[in-house]
Amino acid sequence: MEVILKQDIKNLGYADEVVKVKNGYGLNYLIPRGFAVIASEANMKVHAETMKQRAHKMAKIKGDAEKLADAISSVTLTINAKVGENGKLYGSVTSQNIADTLKKMGYSIDKKQITMPEEHIRKTGTYTAEVALHRDIKAKVNFDVVENA
C-alpha cells in the first residue's frame, strides 16, 4: 500500500513523501493517527499541486538550514556536569542537555533533532553529536563534557 506522509516519521520518511508500507501498518497506525493518507489518484493530484506551490518556500528553508548548520558546526559546546571518581558523571548527558545549551546560545533546536553517539554519555570527554536541520542537511556539533567548577 502506498501512503502520503503528513509529517516526518523516523525510519520511514519525511513529510509529503510517498512511501510504500504494509497494509496493517498503514490502515491501523499511520492513517488513524493522521500521520498519512492513502495515495489515491485524487490525493496524488492534490499532493502534486501542493508540492509545486511549496518548492520556492522549501528552497528558502533549506538555505536557512544551511546557514544554521555552518553556524552550529563552528561552535564547540561546553556542558558542565557533576563528576565522581574516575571521571564518571553522577547523571548523564543527553540530547536535552545539548538542546538546552544551544538554546542559551540563541539556536532553536529540538532535542528530537539531535542524534548522540551514545544515548547517555556518562564520562567526561569530547564528543560529537549530529543535528538534523533539514531532510538533506545534517550538522556535526562538538561538545565537551567537563566537571563543574
Helices and strands as residue ranges (DSSP letters): E 2-5, E 18-20, H 23-25, I 26-30, E 36-38, H 41-73, E 76-81, G 85-87, E 88-93, H 95-104, G 111-113, E 114-115, E 121-123, E 125-132, E 138-147
